Amino acid sequence: MSVTWKKSFILRLSTFLCVLFHKSYRYRFYNTENLKQAELFHPKKAFVIASWHQNCFAGILAHAGQGIALLVSRSLDGEIVSRLANSIGLTAIRGSSRKGGREALAILVERTHDGLRSAITIDGPKGPIFEIKRGVFCISAETGAPILPMVAVGARYWTLHKSWDKFRIPKPFSKVAVLYGKPFVVTNAEILDRYEELQSRLANELHTLEIQAVNMGLTAHPPTDRSKVERDRRNRSASTAIAS
């Protein structure tokens, strides 16, 4: 089997399996008043959904048919997401922090001005995990569209522990809870002067949503320990510095 045929087979099979999983899930939406509030910020009701990369599988599927635009990398994984998005009524804009990200972000800003709603994995496409990139803040500052924190988590799911983001896949026929946080708009001045505060605000909002999901019994899995992740990251950096 040639490389081209292998890639084509992987893409088709992956998309097919994702759609099967999607059809088996039972979605429940919470804090929808925050979603309605987000529509009030922008004259054309645009907003930017912000989530961790580890939750993007359930998050993408939960918003099927809503025409939301996804910022997707140009990798093979990104091609799978792009095909999946097109098959379930979403839009994929290709780019990443490394390959074409600036151009893709410019397109997303332009489309947001026109009223398009979008979704971004704020620590993607390759991490580090829980390290928020500037893109989501730049879109909000340039367009006036609010950032809408979102967590999508299955009652039962698999965690890919060897992946950089501890990627989560809800098990077939699981209930999937989608929780929206409080929307907020940022300015270019805030990005320049208070960037770390913005990162903390968004990260804390997402953590609060995950805790809410646990407390409501929507999932039995606790959130990934961000403090442990940060300690491990510092230890790796220290080890690298010593080795060099």
Stockholm file with secondary structure:
# STOCKHOLM 1.0

chainA/1-244         MSVTWKKSFILRLSTFLCVLFHKSYRYRFYNTENLKQAELFHPKKAFVIASWHQNCFAGILAHAGQGIALLVSRSLDGEIVSRLANSIGLTAIRGSSRKGGREALAILVERTHDGLRSAITIDGPKGPIFEIKRGVFCISAETGAPILPMVAVGARYWTLHKSWDKFRIPKPFSKVAVLYGKPFVVTNAEILDRYEELQSRLANELHTLEIQAVNMGLTAHPPTDRSKVERDRRNRSASTAIAS
#=GR chainA/1-244 SS CCHHHHHHHHHHHHHHHHHHHHHHCEEEEECHHHHHHHTTTSTTCCCEEEECGGGHHHHHHHTTTSCCEEEECSSHHHHHHHHHHHHTTCEEEECCTTTTHHHHHHHHHHHHHTTCCEEEETTTTTCCTTCCCSHHHHHHHHHCCCEEEEEEEESSEEEETTSTTCEEEECTTCEEEEEECCCBCCCHHHHHHSHHHHHHHHHHHHHHHHHHHHHTTSCSSCCCCHHHHHHHHHHHHHHHHHHC
#=GC SS_cons         CCHHHHHHHHHHHHHHHHHHHHHHCEEEEECHHHHHHHTTTSTTCCCEEEECGGGHHHHHHHTTTSCCEEEECSSHHHHHHHHHHHHTTCEEEECCTTTTHHHHHHHHHHHHHTTCCEEEETTTTTCCTTCCCSHHHHHHHHHCCCEEEEEEEESSEEEETTSTTCEEEECTTCEEEEEECCCBCCCHHHHHHSHHHHHHHHHHHHHHHHHHHHHTTSCSSCCCCHHHHHHHHHHHHHHHHHHC
//
